[in-house]
Amino acid sequence: MIDIFTDGSCVGNPGPGGWAAILVEDGVKRSVSGREERTTNNRMELMAVIKGLQAVAESSEVTVHSDSQYVVNTMTRNWKRNANKDLWDRLDAEVGVRRVKWKWVRGHAGDPLNEMADALATREANWGRQSSPEEELTHVDELGKASMVDVGSKPDTQRRAVARGSVLMRPETLEAVRTNALKKGDVLGVARVAGIMAAKSASQLIPLCHPIPLSQVTVDFALDEKRNAVEITAMAKTTGKTGVEMEAMTGVSVAALTIYDMCKSIDRAMRIDGVRLVRKSGGRSGDIVLDE
C-alpha cells in the first residue's frame, strides 16, 4: 500500500499556483512538486493528485489523502465536473491503471504529512515573489533530508570570491619559513600548489558543494612579523550559476594545513586562525565586502 498526501495552493485564484505530493511507501517518504504561473486552486489540487499517482507504478494500490472536498467528493460522490475537464480526464486515466482509495483529511488540523504537502505547495506558489529568492535556498529538502540545491534556473554570471586565514607560529618558525630552511622543502611553494588543488576539488570534499569549472585560482602569502603569522589569501573566479566562496575558503584551509604539516616537526604550538570569506561578487547579491 502506498499513501499519497496531496495539496494545492494558489496566490490570487487565479494567479501563480503550486502543487505537491508526499509519497510514503514502505516507510520511505519522498516528494514531488511544481508550479504554474497562472492557474486556480482547484487545478492545483487536481494536479497534485495526478502527479502523485504518476510517481508510482501502474497497478499500485494507493490511498490518496487530500484536504480538497472538490477532488475527493467528485471522485467518490460523483460531484459534477463543470470545469477543468482536461485535468479530470488526466486524473481518470491515472486512476484507471491503479487501485485507488480516497480519504479526505481536514486541512491545517495537525496531520504532519498534510502540513508538509501544504507547505511545499505554498512555497511553489510563492516562488519568485520573495524579495530575495536566494534566501529560500536550502540544503535540506521538505522531508528533512540533505540535498544539493537546484541552481539550474539561475543565470550564468561572473563570480569571484576572496578568502583569508593565517597560521600563527613561533618567531623562529616564521624565520625558517622565510629563509626556506625547513628539511621538508619550500613550505610556501608547496602550500600554494596544495591550496590551488584543493580549491579545484572543493566539490569532492564538501558533500553538497556544486562542481564548478574555475577560470582562475590564486593563493598568496604574506609574513606578518608582528603577529608571527603566515597570512594566506585565496581568490577563485568562475562564470557560472553559483558562487565560489567554498572554493576560496577550501584553498585557504588546505594551504594552512600544508604549512602546519611541513612545520609541525619544529613547532607543535602552531595554530590555524581566522579562515573566513572577506568579499565576493556576482550573482543576485552583487558585491559583498565582509572584511578588508
Secondary structure per residue as TSV (DSSP state, phi and psi in degrees):
chain	resnum	aa	ss	phi	psi
A	1	M	-	360.0	133.4
A	2	I	E	-114.4	132.5
A	3	D	E	-103.7	132.6
A	4	I	E	-123.4	120.8
A	5	F	E	-104.5	121.3
A	6	T	E	-122.6	155.4
A	7	D	E	-160.5	153.6
A	8	G	E	-129.5	154.7
A	9	S	E	-144.1	149.7
A	10	C	E	-147.0	138.6
A	11	V	S	-103.6	100.1
A	12	G	S	112.3	-39.3
A	13	N	S	47.4	72.6
A	14	P	S	-81.6	158.4
A	15	G	E	169.3	-168.4
A	16	P	E	-64.8	137.0
A	17	G	E	-135.9	163.6
A	18	G	E	-140.0	154.4
A	19	W	E	-133.2	155.5
A	20	A	E	-155.0	150.0
A	21	A	E	-139.3	131.3
A	22	I	E	-104.4	122.2
A	23	L	E	-108.1	131.9
A	24	V	E	-123.0	116.3
A	25	E	E	-135.5	119.6
A	26	D	T	54.8	37.8
A	27	G	T	81.1	-2.4
A	28	V	E	-99.3	127.1
A	29	K	E	-101.2	141.5
A	30	R	E	-147.8	165.9
A	31	S	E	-134.5	152.4
A	32	V	E	-131.7	147.7
A	33	S	E	-159.9	165.6
A	34	G	E	-170.8	-179.2
A	35	R	E	-146.8	162.0
A	36	E	E	-134.7	147.6
A	37	E	E	-71.1	-37.4
A	38	R	E	-140.9	115.3
A	39	T	E	-159.1	-164.8
A	40	T	-	-130.5	165.7
A	41	N	H	-63.2	-42.4
A	42	N	H	-63.4	-38.1
A	43	R	H	-64.9	-37.2
A	44	M	H	-70.3	-34.7
A	45	E	H	-62.9	-44.7
A	46	L	H	-64.4	-43.8
A	47	M	H	-63.1	-35.7
A	48	A	H	-60.6	-42.9
A	49	V	H	-69.4	-43.6
A	50	I	H	-58.1	-48.8
A	51	K	H	-69.3	-34.8
A	52	G	H	-63.0	-44.2
A	53	L	H	-66.4	-39.1
A	54	Q	H	-63.8	-21.0
A	55	A	T	-82.7	-3.9
A	56	V	S	-120.2	159.4
A	57	A	-	-66.8	149.1
A	58	E	T	-62.0	150.0
A	59	S	T	75.0	3.6
A	60	S	-	-67.1	152.0
A	61	E	E	-95.4	119.5
A	62	V	E	-131.0	141.3
A	63	T	E	-114.4	121.4
A	64	V	E	-95.0	123.5
A	65	H	E	-105.3	118.2
A	66	S	E	-139.7	143.3
A	67	D	S	-92.7	10.7
A	68	S	-	-95.4	107.8
A	69	Q	H	-63.3	-31.2
A	70	Y	H	-55.7	-45.4
A	71	V	H	-76.1	-52.4
A	72	V	H	-65.7	-46.0
A	73	N	H	-72.0	-28.9
A	74	T	H	-67.5	-37.9
A	75	M	H	-79.8	-25.1
A	76	T	H	-110.3	-23.6
A	77	R	H	-122.3	10.3
A	78	N	-	58.5	39.9
A	79	W	-	-57.0	150.9
A	80	K	-	-67.7	144.2
A	81	R	-	-103.0	79.9
A	82	N	-	-84.4	-12.7
A	83	A	S	-147.8	168.6
A	84	N	-	61.1	38.4
A	85	K	H	-58.5	-35.4
A	86	D	H	-61.1	-40.5
A	87	L	H	-76.9	-35.0
A	88	W	H	-62.0	-39.5
A	89	D	H	-63.3	-41.4
A	90	R	H	-65.9	-40.2
A	91	L	H	-65.8	-43.1
A	92	D	H	-57.8	-39.8
A	93	A	H	-64.8	-40.5
A	94	E	H	-70.6	-40.6
A	95	V	H	-64.8	-35.1
A	96	G	H	-62.3	-21.4
A	97	V	T	-109.9	15.7
A	98	R	S	-140.7	162.3
A	99	R	E	-99.0	106.0
A	100	V	E	-116.2	130.7
A	101	K	E	-109.5	152.5
A	102	W	E	-119.2	136.2
A	103	K	E	-137.8	118.4
A	104	W	E	-82.7	134.6
A	105	V	-	-122.8	145.6
A	106	R	-	-74.1	127.1
A	107	G	T	-67.9	146.4
A	108	H	T	56.1	36.7
A	109	A	S	-109.8	11.7
A	110	G	S	101.5	-3.5
A	111	D	-	-67.2	116.7
A	112	P	H	-63.0	-35.8
A	113	L	H	-77.4	-33.8
A	114	N	H	-64.4	-41.8
A	115	E	H	-64.8	-36.7
A	116	M	H	-65.3	-44.0
A	117	A	H	-63.7	-40.9
A	118	D	H	-61.1	-44.9
A	119	A	H	-64.1	-40.0
A	120	L	H	-69.7	-41.7
A	121	A	H	-65.3	-39.6
A	122	T	H	-64.8	-40.3
A	123	R	H	-64.2	-40.5
A	124	E	H	-62.3	-42.3
A	125	A	H	-64.0	-34.8
A	126	N	H	-91.7	-3.1
A	127	W	T	-59.5	131.6
A	128	G	T	91.1	-11.1
A	129	R	T	-93.1	-14.2
A	130	Q	S	-70.9	153.3
A	131	S	S	-67.7	-26.0
A	132	S	-	-138.3	89.5
A	133	P	G	-58.4	-29.9
A	134	E	G	-64.3	-22.3
A	135	E	G	-68.6	-17.2
A	136	E	G	-83.8	-13.4
A	137	L	-	-66.1	140.3
A	138	T	-	-147.7	150.0
A	139	H	S	-95.3	13.7
A	140	V	B	-126.0	126.6
A	141	D	-	-82.4	-176.1
A	142	E	T	-65.4	-18.0
A	143	L	T	-98.1	7.9
A	144	G	S	81.4	12.3
A	145	K	-	-96.4	145.7
A	146	A	B	-64.1	138.7
A	147	S	-	-151.9	151.5
A	148	M	-	-79.1	131.1
A	149	V	-	-63.8	134.8
A	150	D	-	-80.9	109.7
A	151	V	-	-106.6	13.2
A	152	G	T	-59.6	-29.8
A	153	S	T	-87.0	-5.4
A	154	K	S	-80.3	147.0
A	155	P	-	-76.8	153.2
A	156	D	-	-74.0	129.8
A	157	T	E	-138.1	161.7
A	158	Q	E	-73.6	128.8
A	159	R	E	-129.7	143.2
A	160	R	E	-145.9	141.0
A	161	A	E	-139.9	143.2
A	162	V	E	-125.9	131.5
A	163	A	E	-127.6	156.3
A	164	R	E	-137.8	160.9
A	165	G	E	-170.2	177.5
A	166	S	E	-148.5	158.7
A	167	V	E	-118.5	115.1
A	168	L	E	-88.3	138.0
A	169	M	-	-152.2	176.3
A	170	R	-	-74.2	155.5
A	171	P	H	-56.4	-41.0
A	172	E	H	-68.1	-29.6
A	173	T	H	-69.8	-43.5
A	174	L	H	-59.5	-39.2
A	175	E	H	-66.9	-37.3
A	176	A	H	-65.6	-37.4
A	177	V	H	-64.8	-42.7
A	178	R	H	-62.5	-42.5
A	179	T	T	-93.2	5.2
A	180	N	T	56.0	48.4
A	181	A	-	-102.6	4.9
A	182	L	-	-83.5	145.1
A	183	K	T	-63.6	-28.7
A	184	K	T	-74.5	-13.2
A	185	G	-	116.1	-156.6
A	186	D	-	-74.8	99.1
A	187	V	H	-60.4	-50.2
A	188	L	H	-71.1	-34.0
A	189	G	H	-64.0	-44.4
A	190	V	H	-67.9	-41.3
A	191	A	H	-64.3	-34.7
A	192	R	H	-64.2	-47.7
A	193	V	H	-62.9	-41.3
A	194	A	H	-62.0	-42.7
A	195	G	H	-63.5	-41.2
A	196	I	H	-65.8	-45.0
A	197	M	H	-62.6	-38.8
A	198	A	H	-65.9	-41.7
A	199	A	H	-59.8	-38.7
A	200	K	H	-71.5	-17.3
A	201	S	T	-109.1	14.4
A	202	A	H	-56.0	-40.4
A	203	S	H	-69.1	-19.8
A	204	Q	H	-85.1	-17.7
A	205	L	H	-98.0	-32.0
A	206	I	S	-111.9	114.1
A	207	P	T	-54.3	-40.0
A	208	L	T	-103.9	13.7
A	209	C	-	-82.5	134.0
A	210	H	-	-72.9	140.0
A	211	P	-	-68.8	127.9
A	212	I	-	-125.4	131.1
A	213	P	-	-77.2	101.3
A	214	L	-	-76.9	136.2
A	215	S	S	-91.4	-22.2
A	216	Q	E	-161.4	141.1
A	217	V	E	-136.4	132.5
A	218	T	E	-128.7	145.9
A	219	V	E	-132.3	119.8
A	220	D	E	-124.9	157.2
A	221	F	E	-129.8	148.7
A	222	A	E	-136.0	136.2
A	223	L	E	-94.7	116.5
A	224	D	E	-102.1	102.7
A	225	E	T	-72.3	-28.3
A	226	K	T	-66.1	-39.7
A	227	R	T	-97.0	-5.5
A	228	N	T	52.4	59.5
A	229	A	E	-142.1	149.6
A	230	V	E	-96.1	115.7
A	231	E	E	-89.4	130.9
A	232	I	E	-115.6	132.4
A	233	T	E	-127.4	125.3
A	234	A	E	-119.7	139.6
A	235	M	E	-128.0	136.1
A	236	A	E	-128.8	141.8
A	237	K	E	-133.2	148.6
A	238	T	E	-158.1	167.6
A	239	T	E	-118.3	110.3
A	240	G	E	-168.3	-166.1
A	241	K	S	-94.3	-11.4
A	242	T	S	-144.6	161.2
A	243	G	-	-79.5	175.1
A	244	V	-	-118.2	27.7
A	245	E	H	-61.6	-43.8
A	246	M	H	-66.0	-35.8
A	247	E	H	-64.6	-44.5
A	248	A	H	-64.1	-44.2
A	249	M	H	-70.2	-33.2
A	250	T	H	-64.9	-40.4
A	251	G	H	-59.2	-45.6
A	252	V	H	-62.4	-46.2
A	253	S	H	-61.6	-46.0
A	254	V	H	-73.9	-34.0
A	255	A	H	-61.0	-41.6
A	256	A	H	-65.0	-42.6
A	257	L	H	-63.5	-35.8
A	258	T	H	-67.0	-42.3
A	259	I	H	-60.1	-45.1
A	260	Y	H	-59.3	-46.2
A	261	D	H	-62.5	-39.9
A	262	M	H	-77.5	-19.5
A	263	C	H	-108.9	-6.9
A	264	K	T	-64.4	-22.9
A	265	S	T	-67.8	-22.0
A	266	I	T	-112.9	-5.4
A	267	D	-	-153.1	94.6
A	268	R	T	-80.0	-8.0
A	269	A	T	-97.1	8.6
A	270	M	-	-60.0	154.3
A	271	R	E	-142.5	128.6
A	272	I	E	-83.6	132.2
A	273	D	E	-141.0	143.1
A	274	G	E	64.2	36.5
A	275	V	E	-70.0	122.8
A	276	R	E	-159.2	157.6
A	277	L	E	-80.8	131.3
A	278	V	E	-106.5	-27.8
A	279	R	E	-166.4	156.2
A	280	K	E	-148.0	159.0
A	281	S	E	-147.3	156.6
A	282	G	-	103.3	162.9
A	283	G	S	76.8	-171.9
A	284	R	T	-65.4	-32.5
A	285	S	T	-78.2	-11.9
A	286	G	-	69.0	-147.0
A	287	D	-	-85.7	129.3
A	288	I	E	-129.1	125.2
A	289	V	E	-113.8	117.1
A	290	L	-	-102.8	-23.2
A	291	D	-	-158.6	145.7
A	292	E	-	-92.2	360.0
